Amino acid sequence: MRPDILIPVLMGCALLWWIGRGIGWALKLMIAAVTLALIAAVLLVERGLP
């Protein structure tokens, strides 16, 4: 994987771990999915939509 994709994903996972220590697994998975979707959207906008 390229660093411009890998680094935001790792940072999102670290942030999810830090914030989500007191929440359940279902909510953690939902937040992770939303975070990854936002990262993908930002990358698409930066590169220009096909």
PDB file of N, CA, C and O in Angstrom:
ATOM      1  N   MET A   1       0.841  -1.192   0.000  1.00  0.00           N
ATOM      2  CA  MET A   1       0.000   0.000   0.000  1.00  0.00           C
ATOM      3  C   MET A   1       0.881   1.248   0.000  1.00  0.00           C
ATOM      4  O   MET A   1       2.007   1.248   0.496  1.00  0.00           O
ATOM      5  N   ARG A   2       0.340   2.268  -0.555  1.00  0.00           N
ATOM      6  CA  ARG A   2       1.075   3.533  -0.598  1.00  0.00           C
ATOM      7  C   ARG A   2       0.922   4.283   0.718  1.00  0.00           C
ATOM      8  O   ARG A   2      -0.112   4.173   1.377  1.00  0.00           O
ATOM      9  N   PRO A   3       1.939   5.041   1.104  1.00  0.00           N
ATOM     10  CA  PRO A   3       1.888   5.756   2.396  1.00  0.00           C
ATOM     11  C   PRO A   3       0.757   6.769   2.500  1.00  0.00           C
ATOM     12  O   PRO A   3       0.255   7.013   3.598  1.00  0.00           O
ATOM     13  N   ASP A   4       0.343   7.366   1.384  1.00  0.00           N
ATOM     14  CA  ASP A   4      -0.721   8.372   1.469  1.00  0.00           C
ATOM     15  C   ASP A   4      -2.073   7.733   1.772  1.00  0.00           C
ATOM     16  O   ASP A   4      -3.015   8.439   2.131  1.00  0.00           O
ATOM     17  N   ILE A   5      -2.188   6.428   1.637  1.00  0.00           N
ATOM     18  CA  ILE A   5      -3.407   5.718   2.026  1.00  0.00           C
ATOM     19  C   ILE A   5      -3.215   5.064   3.392  1.00  0.00           C
ATOM     20  O   ILE A   5      -4.116   5.094   4.230  1.00  0.00           O
ATOM     21  N   LEU A   6      -2.057   4.482   3.612  1.00  0.00           N
ATOM     22  CA  LEU A   6      -1.805   3.723   4.831  1.00  0.00           C
ATOM     23  C   LEU A   6      -1.759   4.603   6.073  1.00  0.00           C
ATOM     24  O   LEU A   6      -2.312   4.228   7.107  1.00  0.00           O
ATOM     25  N   ILE A   7      -1.118   5.754   5.999  1.00  0.00           N
ATOM     26  CA  ILE A   7      -0.958   6.614   7.180  1.00  0.00           C
ATOM     27  C   ILE A   7      -2.304   7.134   7.693  1.00  0.00           C
ATOM     28  O   ILE A   7      -2.537   7.058   8.899  1.00  0.00           O
ATOM     29  N   PRO A   8      -3.209   7.661   6.846  1.00  0.00           N
ATOM     30  CA  PRO A   8      -4.513   8.086   7.390  1.00  0.00           C
ATOM     31  C   PRO A   8      -5.316   6.937   7.995  1.00  0.00           C
ATOM     32  O   PRO A   8      -6.024   7.131   8.983  1.00  0.00           O
ATOM     33  N   VAL A   9      -5.210   5.738   7.410  1.00  0.00           N
ATOM     34  CA  VAL A   9      -5.928   4.589   7.963  1.00  0.00           C
ATOM     35  C   VAL A   9      -5.380   4.244   9.342  1.00  0.00           C
ATOM     36  O   VAL A   9      -6.148   4.006  10.274  1.00  0.00           O
ATOM     37  N   LEU A  10      -4.062   4.217   9.476  1.00  0.00           N
ATOM     38  CA  LEU A  10      -3.466   3.914  10.780  1.00  0.00           C
ATOM     39  C   LEU A  10      -3.806   4.978  11.816  1.00  0.00           C
ATOM     40  O   LEU A  10      -4.083   4.658  12.972  1.00  0.00           O
ATOM     41  N   MET A  11      -3.785   6.229  11.408  1.00  0.00           N
ATOM     42  CA  MET A  11      -4.129   7.302  12.343  1.00  0.00           C
ATOM     43  C   MET A  11      -5.601   7.223  12.743  1.00  0.00           C
ATOM     44  O   MET A  11      -5.944   7.480  13.896  1.00  0.00           O
ATOM     45  N   GLY A  12      -6.459   6.873  11.810  1.00  0.00           N
ATOM     46  CA  GLY A  12      -7.872   6.698  12.131  1.00  0.00           C
ATOM     47  C   GLY A  12      -8.095   5.560  13.114  1.00  0.00           C
ATOM     48  O   GLY A  12      -8.910   5.673  14.030  1.00  0.00           O
ATOM     49  N   CYS A  13      -7.364   4.452  12.922  1.00  0.00           N
ATOM     50  CA  CYS A  13      -7.476   3.324  13.850  1.00  0.00           C
ATOM     51  C   CYS A  13      -6.973   3.699  15.240  1.00  0.00           C
ATOM     52  O   CYS A  13      -7.578   3.325  16.245  1.00  0.00           O
ATOM     53  N   ALA A  14      -5.867   4.437  15.298  1.00  0.00           N
ATOM     54  CA  ALA A  14      -5.335   4.867  16.597  1.00  0.00           C
ATOM     55  C   ALA A  14      -6.314   5.806  17.293  1.00  0.00           C
ATOM     56  O   ALA A  14      -6.530   5.693  18.499  1.00  0.00           O
ATOM     57  N   LEU A  15      -6.904   6.725  16.545  1.00  0.00           N
ATOM     58  CA  LEU A  15      -7.879   7.641  17.128  1.00  0.00           C
ATOM     59  C   LEU A  15      -9.111   6.886  17.608  1.00  0.00           C
ATOM     60  O   LEU A  15      -9.648   7.181  18.675  1.00  0.00           O
ATOM     61  N   LEU A  16      -9.558   5.915  16.821  1.00  0.00           N
ATOM     62  CA  LEU A  16     -10.707   5.099  17.218  1.00  0.00           C
ATOM     63  C   LEU A  16     -10.399   4.341  18.503  1.00  0.00           C
ATOM     64  O   LEU A  16     -11.249   4.254  19.389  1.00  0.00           O
ATOM     65  N   TRP A  17      -9.195   3.794  18.613  1.00  0.00           N
ATOM     66  CA  TRP A  17      -8.817   3.073  19.834  1.00  0.00           C
ATOM     67  C   TRP A  17      -8.804   4.017  21.029  1.00  0.00           C
ATOM     68  O   TRP A  17      -9.304   3.673  22.101  1.00  0.00           O
ATOM     69  N   TRP A  18      -8.239   5.197  20.851  1.00  0.00           N
ATOM     70  CA  TRP A  18      -8.114   6.142  21.964  1.00  0.00           C
ATOM     71  C   TRP A  18      -9.478   6.617  22.443  1.00  0.00           C
ATOM     72  O   TRP A  18      -9.740   6.651  23.645  1.00  0.00           O
ATOM     73  N   ILE A  19     -10.344   6.984  21.510  1.00  0.00           N
ATOM     74  CA  ILE A  19     -11.664   7.501  21.875  1.00  0.00           C
ATOM     75  C   ILE A  19     -12.594   6.376  22.310  1.00  0.00           C
ATOM     76  O   ILE A  19     -13.413   6.551  23.212  1.00  0.00           O
ATOM     77  N   GLY A  20     -12.463   5.222  21.663  1.00  0.00           N
ATOM     78  CA  GLY A  20     -13.444   4.164  21.842  1.00  0.00           C
ATOM     79  C   GLY A  20     -13.151   3.156  22.925  1.00  0.00           C
ATOM     80  O   GLY A  20     -13.675   2.043  22.880  1.00  0.00           O
ATOM     81  N   ARG A  21     -12.341   3.502  23.887  1.00  0.00           N
ATOM     82  CA  ARG A  21     -12.015   2.539  24.934  1.00  0.00           C
ATOM     83  C   ARG A  21     -13.218   2.177  25.789  1.00  0.00           C
ATOM     84  O   ARG A  21     -13.258   1.087  26.359  1.00  0.00           O
ATOM     85  N   GLY A  22     -14.194   3.060  25.890  1.00  0.00           N
ATOM     86  CA  GLY A  22     -15.340   2.780  26.752  1.00  0.00           C
ATOM     87  C   GLY A  22     -16.616   2.417  26.009  1.00  0.00           C
ATOM     88  O   GLY A  22     -17.673   2.316  26.632  1.00  0.00           O
ATOM     89  N   ILE A  23     -16.550   2.217  24.699  1.00  0.00           N
ATOM     90  CA  ILE A  23     -17.772   1.921  23.945  1.00  0.00           C
ATOM     91  C   ILE A  23     -17.750   0.469  23.462  1.00  0.00           C
ATOM     92  O   ILE A  23     -16.702  -0.176  23.470  1.00  0.00           O
ATOM     93  N   GLY A  24     -18.902  -0.035  23.046  1.00  0.00           N
ATOM     94  CA  GLY A  24     -19.027  -1.427  22.611  1.00  0.00           C
ATOM     95  C   GLY A  24     -18.447  -1.669  21.222  1.00  0.00           C
ATOM     96  O   GLY A  24     -18.150  -0.731  20.482  1.00  0.00           O
ATOM     97  N   TRP A  25     -18.291  -2.951  20.885  1.00  0.00           N
ATOM     98  CA  TRP A  25     -17.668  -3.325  19.618  1.00  0.00           C
ATOM     99  C   TRP A  25     -18.510  -2.948  18.411  1.00  0.00           C
ATOM    100  O   TRP A  25     -17.965  -2.573  17.373  1.00  0.00           O
ATOM    101  N   ALA A  26     -19.831  -3.042  18.529  1.00  0.00           N
ATOM    102  CA  ALA A  26     -20.683  -2.704  17.384  1.00  0.00           C
ATOM    103  C   ALA A  26     -20.524  -1.234  17.015  1.00  0.00           C
ATOM    104  O   ALA A  26     -20.421  -0.894  15.837  1.00  0.00           O
ATOM    105  N   LEU A  27     -20.505  -0.370  18.016  1.00  0.00           N
ATOM    106  CA  LEU A  27     -20.339   1.062  17.762  1.00  0.00           C
ATOM    107  C   LEU A  27     -18.940   1.351  17.228  1.00  0.00           C
ATOM    108  O   LEU A  27     -18.771   2.209  16.362  1.00  0.00           O
ATOM    109  N   LYS A  28     -17.935   0.638  17.739  1.00  0.00           N
ATOM    110  CA  LYS A  28     -16.572   0.809  17.235  1.00  0.00           C
ATOM    111  C   LYS A  28     -16.495   0.447  15.753  1.00  0.00           C
ATOM    112  O   LYS A  28     -15.865   1.162  14.974  1.00  0.00           O
ATOM    113  N   LEU A  29     -17.125  -0.646  15.365  1.00  0.00           N
ATOM    114  CA  LEU A  29     -17.101  -1.050  13.953  1.00  0.00           C
ATOM    115  C   LEU A  29     -17.816  -0.041  13.074  1.00  0.00           C
ATOM    116  O   LEU A  29     -17.374   0.237  11.960  1.00  0.00           O
ATOM    117  N   MET A  30     -18.919   0.508  13.568  1.00  0.00           N
ATOM    118  CA  MET A  30     -19.647   1.513  12.797  1.00  0.00           C
ATOM    119  C   MET A  30     -18.802   2.779  12.635  1.00  0.00           C
ATOM    120  O   MET A  30     -18.746   3.352  11.547  1.00  0.00           O
ATOM    121  N   ILE A  31     -18.156   3.208  13.694  1.00  0.00           N
ATOM    122  CA  ILE A  31     -17.307   4.402  13.622  1.00  0.00           C
ATOM    123  C   ILE A  31     -16.128   4.159  12.692  1.00  0.00           C
ATOM    124  O   ILE A  31     -15.740   5.049  11.935  1.00  0.00           O
ATOM    125  N   ALA A  32     -15.550   2.949  12.743  1.00  0.00           N
ATOM    126  CA  ALA A  32     -14.430   2.617  11.861  1.00  0.00           C
ATOM    127  C   ALA A  32     -14.862   2.666  10.400  1.00  0.00           C
ATOM    128  O   ALA A  32     -14.118   3.163   9.555  1.00  0.00           O
ATOM    129  N   ALA A  33     -16.048   2.160  10.091  1.00  0.00           N
ATOM    130  CA  ALA A  33     -16.551   2.178   8.717  1.00  0.00           C
ATOM    131  C   ALA A  33     -16.759   3.616   8.235  1.00  0.00           C
ATOM    132  O   ALA A  33     -16.401   3.954   7.107  1.00  0.00           O
ATOM    133  N   VAL A  34     -17.333   4.451   9.087  1.00  0.00           N
ATOM    134  CA  VAL A  34     -17.553   5.848   8.719  1.00  0.00           C
ATOM    135  C   VAL A  34     -16.218   6.561   8.520  1.00  0.00           C
ATOM    136  O   VAL A  34     -16.066   7.349   7.587  1.00  0.00           O
ATOM    137  N   THR A  35     -15.255   6.285   9.393  1.00  0.00           N
ATOM    138  CA  THR A  35     -13.940   6.911   9.279  1.00  0.00           C
ATOM    139  C   THR A  35     -13.261   6.520   7.977  1.00  0.00           C
ATOM    140  O   THR A  35     -12.716   7.374   7.278  1.00  0.00           O
ATOM    141  N   LEU A  36     -13.290   5.240   7.648  1.00  0.00           N
ATOM    142  CA  LEU A  36     -12.667   4.787   6.399  1.00  0.00           C
ATOM    143  C   LEU A  36     -13.370   5.374   5.175  1.00  0.00           C
ATOM    144  O   LEU A  36     -12.720   5.691   4.179  1.00  0.00           O
ATOM    145  N   ALA A  37     -14.685   5.518   5.249  1.00  0.00           N
ATOM    146  CA  ALA A  37     -15.418   6.130   4.138  1.00  0.00           C
ATOM    147  C   ALA A  37     -15.024   7.594   3.976  1.00  0.00           C
ATOM    148  O   ALA A  37     -14.878   8.074   2.852  1.00  0.00           O
ATOM    149  N   LEU A  38     -14.851   8.304   5.082  1.00  0.00           N
ATOM    150  CA  LEU A  38     -14.432   9.703   5.004  1.00  0.00           C
ATOM    151  C   LEU A  38     -13.023   9.828   4.435  1.00  0.00           C
ATOM    152  O   LEU A  38     -12.756  10.726   3.636  1.00  0.00           O
ATOM    153  N   ILE A  39     -12.121   8.938   4.837  1.00  0.00           N
ATOM    154  CA  ILE A  39     -10.764   8.961   4.301  1.00  0.00           C
ATOM    155  C   ILE A  39     -10.785   8.713   2.805  1.00  0.00           C
ATOM    156  O   ILE A  39     -10.095   9.396   2.048  1.00  0.00           O
ATOM    157  N   ALA A  40     -11.578   7.734   2.373  1.00  0.00           N
ATOM    158  CA  ALA A  40     -11.688   7.436   0.942  1.00  0.00           C
ATOM    159  C   ALA A  40     -12.259   8.627   0.181  1.00  0.00           C
ATOM    160  O   ALA A  40     -11.804   8.932  -0.922  1.00  0.00           O
ATOM    161  N   ALA A  41     -13.252   9.304   0.758  1.00  0.00           N
ATOM    162  CA  ALA A  41     -13.848  10.470   0.100  1.00  0.00           C
ATOM    163  C   ALA A  41     -12.829  11.592  -0.049  1.00  0.00           C
ATOM    164  O   ALA A  41     -12.749  12.228  -1.099  1.00  0.00           O
ATOM    165  N   VAL A  42     -12.051  11.832   1.001  1.00  0.00           N
ATOM    166  CA  VAL A  42     -11.035  12.887   0.932  1.00  0.00           C
ATOM    167  C   VAL A  42      -9.997  12.555  -0.135  1.00  0.00           C
ATOM    168  O   VAL A  42      -9.596  13.430  -0.903  1.00  0.00           O
ATOM    169  N   LEU A  43      -9.566  11.313  -0.188  1.00  0.00           N
ATOM    170  CA  LEU A  43      -8.578  10.922  -1.194  1.00  0.00           C
ATOM    171  C   LEU A  43      -9.134  11.063  -2.613  1.00  0.00           C
ATOM    172  O   LEU A  43      -8.418  11.480  -3.523  1.00  0.00           O
ATOM    173  N   LEU A  44     -10.404  10.715  -2.800  1.00  0.00           N
ATOM    174  CA  LEU A  44     -11.013  10.864  -4.125  1.00  0.00           C
ATOM    175  C   LEU A  44     -11.089  12.330  -4.541  1.00  0.00           C
ATOM    176  O   LEU A  44     -10.828  12.668  -5.696  1.00  0.00           O
ATOM    177  N   VAL A  45     -11.446  13.192  -3.599  1.00  0.00           N
ATOM    178  CA  VAL A  45     -11.549  14.617  -3.907  1.00  0.00           C
ATOM    179  C   VAL A  45     -10.163  15.190  -4.214  1.00  0.00           C
ATOM    180  O   VAL A  45     -10.004  15.995  -5.132  1.00  0.00           O
ATOM    181  N   GLU A  46      -9.156  14.764  -3.431  1.00  0.00           N
ATOM    182  CA  GLU A  46      -7.796  15.281  -3.671  1.00  0.00           C
ATOM    183  C   GLU A  46      -7.272  14.871  -5.044  1.00  0.00           C
ATOM    184  O   GLU A  46      -6.597  15.652  -5.714  1.00  0.00           O
ATOM    185  N   ARG A  47      -7.577  13.668  -5.451  1.00  0.00           N
ATOM    186  CA  ARG A  47      -7.068  13.158  -6.737  1.00  0.00           C
ATOM    187  C   ARG A  47      -7.952  13.553  -7.910  1.00  0.00           C
ATOM    188  O   ARG A  47      -7.558  13.381  -9.064  1.00  0.00           O
ATOM    189  N   GLY A  48      -9.105  14.063  -7.643  1.00  0.00           N
ATOM    190  CA  GLY A  48     -10.047  14.409  -8.706  1.00  0.00           C
ATOM    191  C   GLY A  48     -10.902  13.204  -9.050  1.00  0.00           C
ATOM    192  O   GLY A  48     -10.381  12.114  -9.285  1.00  0.00           O
ATOM    193  N   LEU A  49     -12.174  13.391  -9.079  1.00  0.00           N
ATOM    194  CA  LEU A  49     -13.079  12.274  -9.360  1.00  0.00           C
ATOM    195  C   LEU A  49     -12.871  11.796 -10.797  1.00  0.00           C
ATOM    196  O   LEU A  49     -12.654  12.605 -11.698  1.00  0.00           O
ATOM    197  N   PRO A  50     -12.939  10.469 -11.009  1.00  0.00           N
ATOM    198  CA  PRO A  50     -12.713   9.936 -12.369  1.00  0.00           C
ATOM    199  C   PRO A  50     -13.796  10.300 -13.353  1.00  0.00           C
ATOM    200  O   PRO A  50     -13.724   9.915 -14.520  1.00  0.00           O
TER     201      PRO A  50
END
